[in-house]
Amino acid sequence: MQAVWILSVIFTFIIIVSTIDHRYTLRKKKIEAALRMREMEMGFPPGTYSDVRIKHGKGKKDASWDPSFVAWQQGSKREELKKGINDLQQRLANLETIMNNRREKTEGVHDKEWKE
């Protein structure tokens, strides 16, 4: 009878510890997923700030990279650069129109003064 009580205590202890561990890992995964979603909403590739890094062994720096990941990373950099260039061009166009409008307004004011 004592053996049954001892085994039941051990099994309940194992179940409690595994439940606590599962909750902790689930919470950690939810936090990481929320960070990745926030990064993607801000326009960054996932894992930029959520501290997800590929760890390399000594002497295996470039050999362990997956070629598809490298291609995706280069493609995303190109897309970001194109997006940034397009944004800058739009800003320059907006500045040019604003400056042209201000010039027209100031010329119109000077013309009225000369006419009077």
C-alpha positions in Angstrom: 0.0 0.0 0.0 2.9 2.4 0.7 4.3 1.8 -2.8 1.0 3.0 -4.3 1.2 6.2 -2.4 4.8 6.8 -3.3 4.1 6.2 -7.0 1.1 8.4 -7.0 3.1 11.3 -5.4 5.9 10.8 -7.9 3.5 10.8 -10.9 1.6 13.8 -9.7 4.9 15.7 -9.2 5.9 14.8 -12.8 2.5 15.9 -14.1 2.6 19.2 -12.3 6.2 19.9 -13.5 5.4 19.1 -17.1 2.2 21.3 -17.0 4.2 24.2 -15.6 6.9 23.7 -18.3 4.3 23.5 -21.1 2.6 26.7 -19.9 6.0 28.5 -19.9 6.9 27.3 -23.4 3.4 28.3 -24.7 3.7 31.8 -23.2 7.2 32.2 -24.7 5.9 31.1 -28.2 3.0 33.6 -27.9 5.4 36.4 -27.1 7.8 35.5 -29.9 4.8 35.3 -32.4 3.5 38.7 -31.2 7.0 40.3 -31.7 7.3 38.8 -35.2 3.8 40.1 -36.1 4.7 43.5 -34.8 7.9 43.5 -36.9 6.0 42.5 -40.0 3.5 45.3 -39.5 6.3 47.7 -39.2 7.9 46.4 -42.4 10.8 44.6 -41.0 11.6 41.0 -41.9 10.5 38.7 -39.1 13.2 38.0 -36.6 15.0 41.3 -37.0 14.4 42.5 -33.4 12.9 39.4 -31.8 16.4 38.0 -31.2 15.9 35.0 -33.5 19.4 34.1 -34.6 21.0 31.1 -36.3 23.9 30.0 -34.2 26.9 28.7 -36.1 29.6 26.3 -35.0 33.2 27.3 -35.3 34.4 27.4 -38.9 30.9 27.0 -40.4 29.9 30.6 -40.9 28.8 30.5 -44.6 28.4 26.8 -45.2 25.4 26.4 -42.9 23.2 29.0 -44.5 20.2 27.7 -46.4 20.4 29.0 -50.0 16.6 29.8 -50.0 17.0 31.9 -46.9 19.9 33.9 -48.4 17.9 34.4 -51.6 14.9 35.6 -49.5 17.1 37.9 -47.5 18.7 39.5 -50.6 15.3 39.8 -52.3 13.8 41.5 -49.2 16.7 44.0 -49.1 16.2 44.8 -52.8 12.4 45.3 -52.2 13.1 47.6 -49.3 15.6 49.6 -51.3 13.1 49.9 -54.2 10.4 51.0 -51.8 12.7 53.5 -50.2 13.7 55.0 -53.6 10.1 55.3 -54.7 9.2 57.0 -51.4 12.1 59.5 -51.8 11.0 60.2 -55.4 7.5 60.9 -54.2 8.7 63.2 -51.5 10.9 65.1 -54.0 7.9 65.5 -56.3 5.8 66.8 -53.4 8.6 69.3 -52.4 8.8 70.6 -56.0 5.1 71.2 -56.2 5.1 73.0 -52.8 8.0 75.2 -53.9 6.3 76.0 -57.2 3.1 76.9 -55.5 5.0 79.2 -53.1 6.8 80.9 -55.9 3.5 81.5 -57.8 1.9 82.9 -54.6 4.9 85.3 -54.0 5.0 86.4 -57.6 1.3 87.1 -57.5 1.7 89.3 -54.4 4.5 91.3 -56.1 2.5 91.7 -59.3 -0.4 93.2 -57.3 1.9 95.7 -55.5 3.5 96.8 -58.8 0.0 97.2 -60.4 -1.2 99.5 -57.6 
